[in-house]
Amino acid sequence: METQSSFKVRVQKLGTSLSNMVMPNIGAFIAWGVLTSLFIPTGWVPNEQLGAMVGPAITYLLPLLIGYTGGHMVHGQRGAVVGAIATFGAIAGASVPMFIGAMIMGPLGGWCIKKFDESFQHKVRAGFEMLVNNFSAGLIGFVLIILAYLGVGPIVSSLTEWIGNGVQAIVDAKLLPLANVLVEPSKILFLNNAINHGIFTPLGAEQVAKTGKSILFLIEANPGPGLGILLAYGLFGKGSAKSSSWGASVIHFLGGIHEIYFPYVMMKPLMFLAVIAGGVSGTFVNQLLGSGLTGAASPGSIIAILGMTAKGSYLSVISGVLVGAVVAFLVASIILKTDKSDDDKLAEAQAATKSAKAQAKGQVVPISADISTDNVKQIIFACDAGMGSSAMGASLLRDKVKKAGLTIPVTNKAISNLTDEANVLIVTQEELAARAAQRTPSATHVAVDNFLTSPKYDEIIAKLSGQHFMTDEVTTVESVSEVDLNYIDEVVFAYGKAQGSATMGQEILRAIFKNKGIQIPVATVPYEQLNEHNAKNILVVTTIAKQSEVQAAAPNAQLLVVDSLVTTPEYDKIVERMHK
């Protein structure tokens, strides 16, 4: 198991390295895609003069940006300069766009100048630093540009041509949908950015240069399968998974954050069949109808996809998304309706990712570890790309930090950009925990199953605030087993300045009550009005961080203290008790 886990980490690292050279430059790919869709002879407004920029952009601009970024990843600005020099040699020595050559020569240039600096920089006499730095970069760049021109360019040119012909042969044989059999499970292992931006974006750009559009941009980015999974949970799921799936579907489909549906697949392994079926079906329709985008859709939002859709492909692209969603929904619905398990909470997704915890070898600590304002001066949310899901998780916790009166900065980064520092709390997804722990052994690490719905955030805030956090076994002032809804006339969600999480909790509990046929009103009430709800037949729901405040405002009401207003399993427990 340990060997398999370490192999997975190595694959993730390689994929991340490739995608991290492309993702910072996605804006350039989009600009080039728009240029192509508008001004080439088959574009929306053909213009020979402006269309003349399309060829030089894909030949020089995009590969040089990738090579520059690859060198910068290895050795900062000096690595970036040498990486760009080396990449130009590959460009000049090739007859095809040098994306693969840039991914080789960029990091190689950065590595070469890094090794030179490590070996000789400390030996340079004072006053000669600039001379040595400039000539070392220039001479190393000179050697690499010759090597790339004579060797790497021609070799990679042939390799790229073979790969392109292979992809075209798969397309011609109508076998491209089979790629989703591998792509969809790989996405759930957080290789989505590596696949889309490390593989499909460069290959797709070359196809666009030849034909004006590419179906490869739609293989990983199609939001249909994920939407189908979430809609199935919304209609046929149970508990918190059912309640939270509606909001998740909006974030996934419109926001393009595909990571949000991964835990819903992990909690039931059979769901892999649903996403594979949806992906294969969507790609089949896209290939059958000739769909294509003019550039990478990033993030994978329906808005971004429609924005990059080639002229004449709108109906086919929408059809591919809808078919992928419908097929995934049908398969997922069958799985959910035939499932006989009693619980269906998002917390079960943790069981699918325990290998990542073990793989961290003790570096990923439980929440019970010493977390306080004395040893945590910064909180960083880390994910594969440093965007999307980690940005949303950081936003959620930043709001909680602010409400708790703490001044700890909360940011988000890509794992590859993490630096090892003490007094830092790093929050990452369980599948990626080992990589984060390897890069930052001096930091404190917390792994969550889902950036957007983790109950651990309230526990972190409680510890940083110096408050006692109750365990799952004791989550109420009066034990949850003593809360009897038969004697409750109203449930109240208390809130302070911000009403967001209280409103979400209210809607979740309302949905659970409606599903169970319980006719108890559920409301949200600000703290200053709790005195109007100070009666034994009122149940007030709050978090541990606000428990004392609520108790003081409504001492006679029953109090349900939960770890999270949105994802707590306690709502299901009190409903189950009522029906016993």
C-alpha positions as CSV (number, residue, x, y, z in Angstrom):
1,M,0.0,0.0,0.0
2,E,2.8,2.4,0.9
3,T,4.5,1.7,-2.5
4,Q,1.3,2.4,-4.3
5,S,0.7,5.6,-2.4
6,S,4.3,6.9,-3.1
7,F,3.8,6.0,-6.7
8,K,0.6,8.0,-6.8
9,V,2.4,11.0,-5.2
10,R,5.1,10.8,-7.9
11,V,2.5,10.7,-10.6
12,Q,0.7,13.7,-9.0
13,K,4.0,15.6,-8.8
14,L,4.9,14.9,-12.5
15,G,1.4,15.9,-13.6
16,T,1.5,19.1,-11.4
17,S,4.9,20.1,-12.8
18,L,3.5,19.9,-16.4
19,S,0.3,21.7,-15.6
20,N,2.0,24.4,-13.5
21,M,4.0,25.4,-16.6
22,V,0.7,25.9,-18.5
23,M,-1.8,27.1,-16.0
24,P,-0.1,30.5,-15.2
25,N,-0.2,31.1,-18.9
26,I,-3.8,30.1,-19.5
27,G,-4.7,33.8,-20.2
28,A,-2.3,33.8,-23.1
29,F,-3.9,30.6,-24.5
30,I,-7.4,32.1,-24.1
31,A,-6.2,35.3,-25.9
32,W,-4.8,33.2,-28.7
33,G,-8.0,31.2,-28.8
34,V,-10.1,34.3,-29.2
35,L,-7.7,35.7,-31.8
36,T,-8.1,32.4,-33.7
37,S,-11.9,32.2,-33.4
38,L,-12.3,35.7,-34.7
39,F,-9.8,36.3,-37.5
40,I,-8.8,33.1,-39.2
41,P,-10.5,32.4,-42.6
42,T,-13.2,30.2,-41.0
43,G,-13.6,32.6,-38.0
44,W,-16.5,34.9,-37.0
45,V,-14.9,38.0,-38.6
46,P,-12.1,36.8,-41.0
47,N,-9.3,39.4,-41.2
48,E,-6.1,38.6,-43.1
49,Q,-4.1,41.3,-41.4
50,L,-5.0,40.5,-37.8
51,G,-5.1,36.7,-38.5
52,A,-1.4,36.9,-39.4
53,M,-0.7,37.0,-35.6
54,V,-2.2,33.5,-35.0
55,G,0.8,31.5,-36.4
56,P,3.6,33.5,-34.6
57,A,1.7,33.4,-31.3
58,I,1.5,29.6,-31.2
59,T,5.0,29.2,-32.6
60,Y,6.8,31.6,-30.4
61,L,4.7,33.3,-27.7
62,L,3.1,30.3,-26.1
63,P,6.1,27.9,-26.0
64,L,8.4,30.7,-24.8
65,L,5.9,31.5,-22.0
66,I,5.8,27.8,-21.0
67,G,9.6,27.5,-21.1
68,Y,10.0,30.7,-19.1
69,T,7.6,29.5,-16.5
70,G,9.2,26.1,-16.3
71,G,12.6,27.7,-15.7
72,H,11.2,30.0,-13.0
73,M,9.6,27.0,-11.2
74,V,13.1,25.5,-10.8
75,H,15.3,28.6,-10.1
76,G,13.4,31.8,-10.0
77,Q,14.2,34.7,-12.4
78,R,17.6,33.3,-13.5
79,G,16.1,29.9,-14.2
80,A,13.3,31.6,-16.2
81,V,15.7,33.5,-18.4
82,V,17.9,30.5,-19.2
83,G,14.8,28.3,-19.7
84,A,13.4,30.8,-22.2
85,I,16.8,30.8,-24.1
86,A,16.9,27.1,-24.2
87,T,13.3,26.9,-25.3
88,F,14.0,29.2,-28.3
89,G,16.5,26.7,-29.6
90,A,13.9,24.0,-29.6
91,I,11.5,26.3,-31.4
92,A,14.0,27.3,-34.1
93,G,15.0,23.7,-34.7
94,A,11.4,22.4,-35.1
95,S,8.7,22.4,-37.7
96,V,5.8,22.2,-35.2
97,P,4.8,24.2,-32.2
98,M,7.2,23.3,-29.4
99,F,5.0,22.8,-26.3
100,I,6.7,19.5,-25.4
101,G,10.1,21.0,-26.1
102,A,9.3,23.9,-23.9
103,M,8.3,21.6,-21.1
104,I,11.7,19.9,-21.4
105,M,14.0,22.8,-22.0
106,G,12.4,25.3,-19.6
107,P,13.0,23.2,-16.5
108,L,16.3,21.9,-17.8
109,G,17.6,25.5,-18.3
110,G,16.5,26.3,-14.7
111,W,18.1,23.2,-13.3
112,C,21.4,23.9,-15.1
113,I,21.8,27.5,-13.8
114,K,20.6,26.4,-10.4
115,K,23.4,23.8,-10.1
116,F,26.0,26.3,-11.3
117,D,24.9,28.8,-8.7
118,E,25.0,26.1,-6.0
119,S,28.5,25.1,-7.0
120,F,30.2,28.5,-7.7
121,Q,28.2,31.4,-6.3
122,H,29.8,31.2,-2.9
123,K,33.3,31.3,-4.5
124,V,32.8,34.5,-6.4
125,R,34.8,37.4,-5.1
126,A,33.1,40.6,-3.9
127,G,32.5,43.0,-6.8
128,F,32.4,40.3,-9.5
129,E,28.9,39.0,-8.7
130,M,27.1,40.7,-11.6
131,L,29.8,39.8,-14.1
132,V,29.7,36.1,-13.1
133,N,25.9,36.0,-13.0
134,N,25.4,37.6,-16.4
135,F,28.1,35.5,-18.2
136,S,27.1,32.2,-16.5
137,A,23.5,32.6,-17.6
138,G,24.5,33.7,-21.1
139,L,27.1,30.9,-21.6
140,I,24.8,28.2,-20.2
141,G,22.0,29.5,-22.3
142,F,24.3,29.4,-25.3
143,V,25.1,25.8,-24.8
144,L,21.5,24.8,-24.2
145,I,20.2,26.7,-27.2
146,I,22.6,24.9,-29.5
147,L,21.7,21.6,-27.9
148,A,18.0,22.3,-28.3
149,Y,18.3,23.4,-31.9
150,L,20.4,20.4,-33.1
151,G,18.9,17.7,-30.9
152,V,15.8,18.5,-28.9
153,G,13.9,20.4,-31.6
154,P,14.1,17.8,-34.3
155,I,13.5,14.9,-31.9
156,V,10.5,16.5,-30.2
157,S,9.2,17.7,-33.6
158,S,9.1,14.1,-34.7
159,L,7.7,12.9,-31.4
160,T,5.0,15.6,-31.5
161,E,4.1,14.6,-35.1
162,W,3.7,11.0,-34.0
163,I,1.6,11.9,-31.0
164,G,-0.6,14.2,-33.2
165,N,-1.0,11.5,-35.8
166,G,-1.9,9.0,-33.0
167,V,-4.5,11.3,-31.6
168,Q,-5.9,11.9,-35.1
169,A,-6.0,8.2,-35.7
170,I,-7.9,7.7,-32.5
171,V,-10.3,10.4,-33.5
172,D,-10.7,8.9,-37.0
173,A,-11.4,5.5,-35.5
174,K,-14.1,7.0,-33.3
175,L,-12.3,5.7,-30.2
176,L,-11.7,9.0,-28.5
177,P,-14.6,8.5,-26.0
178,L,-12.5,5.6,-24.5
179,A,-10.1,8.2,-23.1
180,N,-12.7,9.1,-20.5
181,V,-12.4,5.6,-19.0
182,L,-9.0,6.8,-17.7
183,V,-9.6,10.5,-17.5
184,E,-12.6,10.4,-15.2
185,P,-11.1,8.3,-12.4
186,S,-7.8,10.2,-12.7
187,K,-9.7,13.5,-12.1
188,I,-11.0,12.1,-8.8
189,L,-7.4,11.5,-7.7
190,F,-6.8,15.3,-8.3
191,L,-4.9,14.8,-11.6
192,N,-7.5,16.9,-13.4
193,N,-5.3,20.0,-13.9
194,A,-2.4,17.8,-15.0
195,I,-4.5,16.0,-17.6
196,N,-6.3,19.1,-18.9
197,H,-3.5,21.6,-18.9
198,G,-0.4,19.3,-19.1
199,I,-1.7,17.1,-21.9
200,F,-4.9,18.2,-23.6
201,T,-4.2,22.0,-23.8
202,P,-0.9,21.8,-25.7
203,L,-2.2,19.0,-28.1
204,G,-5.5,20.9,-28.5
205,A,-3.7,24.1,-29.4
206,E,-1.9,22.4,-32.2
207,Q,-5.2,21.0,-33.5
208,V,-6.7,24.5,-33.4
209,A,-3.7,25.8,-35.4
210,K,-4.5,23.3,-38.1
211,T,-8.4,23.1,-38.1
212,G,-9.6,26.1,-36.1
213,K,-11.0,24.0,-33.2
214,S,-10.2,21.0,-31.0
215,I,-12.4,18.4,-29.2
216,L,-9.5,17.7,-26.8
217,F,-10.4,20.8,-24.8
218,L,-13.8,19.1,-24.0
219,I,-12.6,15.7,-22.7
220,E,-11.6,16.7,-19.2
221,A,-13.4,20.1,-18.9
222,N,-16.9,18.8,-19.7
223,P,-19.0,19.7,-16.6
224,G,-21.8,17.3,-17.6
225,P,-20.8,14.2,-15.6
226,G,-20.2,16.0,-12.4
227,L,-23.5,17.9,-12.7
228,G,-25.3,14.5,-13.2
229,I,-23.7,13.1,-10.1
230,L,-24.7,16.1,-8.0
231,L,-28.3,16.2,-9.3
232,A,-28.7,12.5,-8.5
233,Y,-27.7,13.1,-5.0
234,G,-30.0,16.1,-4.8
235,L,-33.0,13.9,-5.7
236,F,-32.1,10.4,-4.4
237,G,-29.4,11.0,-1.9
238,K,-29.7,11.1,1.9
239,G,-28.8,13.4,4.8
240,S,-26.2,16.1,4.3
241,A,-25.1,14.8,1.0
242,K,-28.6,15.3,-0.4
243,S,-28.9,18.8,1.2
244,S,-25.5,20.1,0.1
245,S,-25.6,18.8,-3.4
246,W,-27.8,21.6,-4.8
247,G,-25.4,24.3,-3.8
248,A,-22.4,22.2,-5.0
249,S,-24.0,21.8,-8.4
250,V,-24.2,25.6,-8.9
251,I,-20.5,26.0,-7.8
252,H,-19.5,23.1,-10.1
253,F,-21.5,24.0,-13.2
254,L,-21.3,27.8,-13.2
255,G,-18.2,28.3,-11.2
256,G,-16.2,25.5,-12.9
257,I,-14.8,24.1,-9.6
258,H,-14.9,20.4,-10.5
259,E,-13.2,19.4,-7.2
260,I,-16.4,19.9,-5.3
261,Y,-18.1,16.8,-6.7
262,F,-15.1,14.5,-6.0
263,P,-16.1,13.6,-2.4
264,Y,-19.6,12.6,-3.7
265,V,-18.0,10.1,-5.9
266,M,-15.5,8.9,-3.3
267,M,-18.2,8.1,-0.7
268,K,-19.6,5.5,-3.0
269,P,-17.1,3.7,-5.2
270,L,-19.8,2.6,-7.7
271,M,-20.1,6.3,-8.6
272,F,-16.9,5.9,-10.6
273,L,-19.1,4.0,-13.1
274,A,-21.5,7.0,-13.3
275,V,-18.8,9.6,-14.1
276,I,-17.1,7.2,-16.6
277,A,-20.4,6.6,-18.3
278,G,-21.2,10.3,-18.4
279,G,-17.7,11.2,-19.7
280,V,-17.7,8.5,-22.4
281,S,-21.2,9.5,-23.6
282,G,-20.4,13.3,-23.6
283,T,-17.2,12.7,-25.6
284,F,-19.0,10.4,-28.0
285,V,-21.7,13.0,-28.8
286,N,-19.0,15.7,-29.1
287,Q,-17.1,13.6,-31.6
288,L,-20.2,12.5,-33.5
289,L,-21.4,16.1,-33.9
290,G,-18.0,17.6,-34.6
291,S,-17.7,19.8,-31.4
292,G,-14.7,21.9,-30.7
293,L,-13.3,24.8,-28.7
294,T,-10.8,27.4,-29.9
295,G,-8.9,27.4,-26.7
296,A,-8.7,25.9,-23.2
297,A,-11.8,26.4,-21.0
298,S,-10.4,27.3,-17.6
299,P,-12.1,26.8,-15.2
300,G,-14.3,24.1,-16.5
301,S,-17.5,26.2,-16.2
302,I,-20.3,26.1,-18.8
303,I,-19.7,29.9,-19.1
304,A,-16.0,29.4,-20.0
305,I,-16.8,26.5,-22.3
306,L,-19.4,28.5,-24.3
307,G,-17.0,31.5,-24.4
308,M,-14.4,29.4,-26.1
309,T,-16.8,27.4,-28.4
310,A,-15.9,27.5,-32.1
311,K,-18.2,29.1,-34.6
312,G,-20.9,26.6,-35.5
313,S,-20.3,24.3,-32.6
314,Y,-22.6,25.7,-29.9
315,L,-25.4,23.2,-30.4
316,S,-23.1,20.2,-30.5
317,V,-21.1,21.4,-27.4
318,I,-24.3,22.0,-25.4
319,S,-25.5,18.6,-26.5
320,G,-22.3,16.9,-25.3
321,V,-22.6,18.5,-21.9
322,L,-26.3,17.6,-21.6
323,V,-25.8,14.0,-22.7
324,G,-22.9,13.6,-20.3
325,A,-25.1,15.0,-17.4
326,V,-28.1,12.8,-18.3
327,V,-26.2,9.6,-18.5
328,A,-24.2,10.2,-15.3
329,F,-27.5,11.2,-13.6
330,L,-29.3,8.0,-14.7
331,V,-26.4,5.7,-13.6
332,A,-25.9,7.5,-10.3
333,S,-29.7,7.5,-9.7
334,I,-29.8,3.7,-10.1
335,I,-26.8,3.3,-7.7
336,L,-28.4,5.6,-5.1
337,K,-31.9,4.1,-5.3
338,T,-30.5,0.5,-4.9
339,D,-28.3,1.5,-2.1
340,K,-29.5,0.0,1.3
341,S,-27.2,1.8,3.6
342,D,-28.7,4.0,6.3
343,D,-26.2,6.8,6.3
344,D,-25.1,8.9,3.3
345,K,-23.1,11.7,4.8
346,L,-20.2,13.5,3.2
347,A,-18.0,12.4,6.1
348,E,-18.0,8.9,4.6
349,A,-15.8,10.3,1.8
350,Q,-12.9,10.3,4.3
351,A,-12.8,6.5,4.2
352,A,-11.9,6.6,0.6
353,T,-8.8,8.7,1.2
354,K,-7.2,7.2,4.3
355,S,-4.2,6.0,2.3
356,A,-3.2,9.6,1.8
357,K,-3.2,10.2,5.6
358,A,-1.1,7.1,6.3
359,Q,1.3,8.1,3.5
360,A,2.0,11.4,5.3
361,K,3.8,9.2,7.9
362,G,2.7,11.3,10.9
363,Q,3.2,14.7,9.3
364,V,-0.5,15.3,8.8
365,V,-1.6,15.9,12.4
366,P,-5.1,15.5,13.9
367,I,-7.0,18.5,15.0
368,S,-6.2,17.5,18.6
369,A,-2.7,18.7,18.0
370,D,-1.5,21.9,19.6
371,I,-3.0,24.7,17.5
372,S,-3.0,28.1,19.0
373,T,-2.2,31.7,18.2
374,D,1.3,31.1,19.7
375,N,2.3,28.6,17.0
376,V,0.1,29.5,14.1
377,K,0.9,32.9,12.5
378,Q,-0.5,32.1,9.0
379,I,-3.0,29.7,7.5
380,I,-2.5,28.5,3.9
381,F,-5.0,26.5,1.9
382,A,-3.0,24.4,-0.6
383,C,-4.4,22.5,-3.6
384,D,-3.0,21.2,-6.9
385,A,-3.2,24.5,-8.8
386,G,-3.6,27.0,-6.0
387,M,-6.9,28.2,-7.4
388,G,-10.5,27.1,-7.4
389,S,-11.3,24.9,-4.4
390,S,-8.5,26.1,-2.2
391,A,-9.5,29.7,-2.9
392,M,-13.0,29.0,-1.8
393,G,-11.9,27.1,1.3
394,A,-9.6,30.0,2.2
395,S,-12.5,32.5,1.7
396,L,-14.7,30.4,4.1
397,L,-12.1,30.2,6.8
398,R,-11.0,33.8,6.4
399,D,-14.6,34.8,7.2
400,K,-14.7,32.6,10.3
401,V,-11.3,34.0,11.4
402,K,-12.6,37.5,11.0
403,K,-15.8,36.8,12.9
404,A,-13.8,35.2,15.8
405,G,-11.8,38.5,16.1
406,L,-8.5,36.9,15.1
407,T,-5.9,38.6,12.9
408,I,-4.3,35.5,11.4
409,P,-3.9,35.9,7.6
410,V,-5.5,33.2,5.4
411,T,-4.3,32.7,1.9
412,N,-4.3,29.9,-0.8
413,K,-1.4,28.5,-2.8
414,A,-0.5,25.7,-5.2
415,I,1.4,22.9,-3.3
416,S,4.3,23.3,-5.7
417,N,4.7,26.9,-4.4
418,L,4.7,26.1,-0.7
419,T,7.9,26.9,1.2
420,D,8.9,25.2,4.5
421,E,8.2,27.6,7.3
422,A,7.4,27.2,11.0
423,N,4.3,28.7,12.6
424,V,2.2,28.0,9.5
425,L,-1.0,25.9,9.4
426,I,-1.5,24.3,6.1
427,V,-5.0,23.0,5.2
428,T,-5.2,20.6,2.2
429,Q,-7.3,17.9,0.7
430,E,-6.6,14.4,2.0
431,E,-5.6,13.1,-1.4
432,L,-2.9,15.8,-1.6
433,A,-1.9,15.8,2.1
434,A,1.3,13.8,1.6
435,R,2.7,16.1,-1.0
436,A,2.1,19.1,1.2
437,A,3.7,17.4,4.2
438,Q,6.8,16.5,2.2
439,R,7.3,20.1,1.0
440,T,6.6,21.7,4.4
441,P,7.7,19.4,7.3
442,S,8.0,22.3,9.7
443,A,4.4,23.4,9.3
444,T,1.3,22.1,11.0
445,H,-0.9,20.2,8.7
446,V,-4.7,19.5,8.7
447,A,-6.3,17.3,6.0
448,V,-9.9,17.8,5.1
449,D,-12.2,15.7,2.8
450,N,-13.8,18.7,1.2
451,F,-12.6,22.3,1.2
452,L,-16.1,23.7,1.0
453,T,-18.0,21.6,3.6
454,S,-15.4,20.5,6.2
455,P,-16.6,20.7,9.9
456,K,-12.9,21.0,10.9
457,Y,-12.9,24.7,10.2
458,D,-15.0,25.5,13.3
459,E,-12.7,23.2,15.4
460,I,-9.6,25.2,14.1
461,I,-11.3,28.5,15.0
462,A,-12.2,27.2,18.5
463,K,-8.6,26.1,19.2
464,L,-7.2,29.3,17.9
465,S,-9.6,31.2,20.0
466,G,-8.6,29.2,23.1
467,Q,-12.0,27.6,23.5
468,H,-12.7,24.0,24.3
469,F,-14.0,22.1,21.3
470,M,-16.5,19.3,22.0
471,T,-16.0,15.9,20.3
472,D,-18.5,14.2,18.1
473,E,-19.7,12.2,21.2
474,V,-20.7,15.4,23.1
475,T,-22.1,17.9,20.6
476,T,-24.9,19.5,22.7
477,V,-25.4,21.1,26.1
478,E,-28.1,18.6,26.6
479,S,-27.0,15.4,24.7
480,V,-28.5,15.1,21.2
481,S,-30.1,11.9,22.4
482,E,-32.2,14.1,24.8
483,V,-33.4,16.4,22.1
484,D,-37.0,15.3,21.3
485,L,-38.6,17.1,18.4
486,N,-42.0,15.9,19.6
487,Y,-41.7,18.7,22.3
488,I,-40.1,21.3,20.0
489,D,-42.3,24.0,18.5
490,E,-39.6,25.9,16.6
491,V,-36.0,25.5,15.5
492,V,-33.9,28.7,15.4
493,F,-30.5,29.2,13.8
494,A,-28.7,32.0,15.6
495,Y,-26.4,34.4,13.8
496,G,-24.3,37.5,14.3
497,K,-23.4,40.0,11.7
498,A,-23.3,37.5,8.8
499,Q,-26.3,35.4,8.1
500,G,-24.9,33.1,5.4
501,S,-24.1,29.8,7.2
502,A,-27.2,30.2,9.3
503,T,-29.4,30.5,6.2
504,M,-27.7,27.5,4.6
505,G,-28.3,25.5,7.8
506,Q,-31.9,26.6,7.9
507,E,-32.5,25.4,4.3
508,I,-30.7,22.1,4.9
509,L,-32.8,21.3,8.0
510,R,-36.0,22.5,6.3
511,A,-35.3,20.0,3.4
512,I,-34.7,17.2,5.9
513,F,-37.9,18.1,7.8
514,K,-39.9,18.2,4.5
515,N,-38.5,14.8,3.4
516,K,-39.5,13.3,6.7
517,G,-42.9,15.0,6.9
518,I,-42.0,17.0,10.0
519,Q,-44.1,20.2,10.4
520,I,-41.8,22.3,12.6
521,P,-40.9,25.8,11.5
522,V,-37.3,26.6,11.0
523,A,-36.1,30.3,11.3
524,T,-32.9,32.4,11.4
525,V,-32.7,34.9,14.3
526,P,-30.0,37.5,15.1
527,Y,-28.4,37.2,18.6
528,E,-30.0,40.4,19.8
529,Q,-33.5,39.0,19.2
530,L,-32.9,35.6,20.9
531,N,-34.6,36.8,24.0
532,E,-37.9,36.5,22.1
533,H,-37.2,32.8,21.6
534,N,-36.2,32.0,25.2
535,A,-38.5,29.1,26.0
536,K,-38.0,25.4,26.6
537,N,-40.0,24.4,23.5
538,I,-37.5,26.3,21.3
539,L,-34.4,24.6,19.9
540,V,-31.6,27.0,19.1
541,V,-28.8,25.8,16.8
542,T,-25.3,27.3,17.0
543,T,-21.6,26.4,16.8
544,I,-19.2,25.9,19.7
545,A,-17.5,29.3,19.0
546,K,-20.8,31.1,19.7
547,Q,-22.2,28.7,22.4
548,S,-21.7,31.0,25.4
549,E,-23.1,34.0,23.6
550,V,-26.3,32.1,22.7
551,Q,-26.7,30.6,26.2
552,A,-26.5,34.1,27.7
553,A,-29.2,35.4,25.3
554,A,-31.6,32.5,25.6
555,P,-30.8,30.5,28.8
556,N,-34.2,28.7,28.9
557,A,-34.1,27.4,25.3
558,Q,-32.7,24.1,24.4
559,L,-29.4,24.3,22.7
560,L,-28.0,22.2,19.9
561,V,-24.2,22.9,19.5
562,V,-22.8,21.5,16.2
563,D,-19.4,21.5,14.6
564,S,-20.8,23.1,11.4
565,L,-24.2,24.6,10.6
566,V,-24.0,23.2,7.1
567,T,-22.5,19.7,7.3
568,T,-23.3,18.4,10.8
569,P,-24.8,14.9,11.0
570,E,-26.7,15.9,14.1
571,Y,-29.7,17.0,12.1
572,D,-30.2,13.4,10.8
573,K,-29.8,12.0,14.3
574,I,-32.5,14.1,16.0
575,V,-34.9,13.3,13.1
576,E,-34.2,9.6,13.4
577,R,-34.9,9.8,17.1
578,M,-38.3,11.4,16.5
579,H,-39.3,8.5,14.3
580,K,-38.3,5.8,16.7
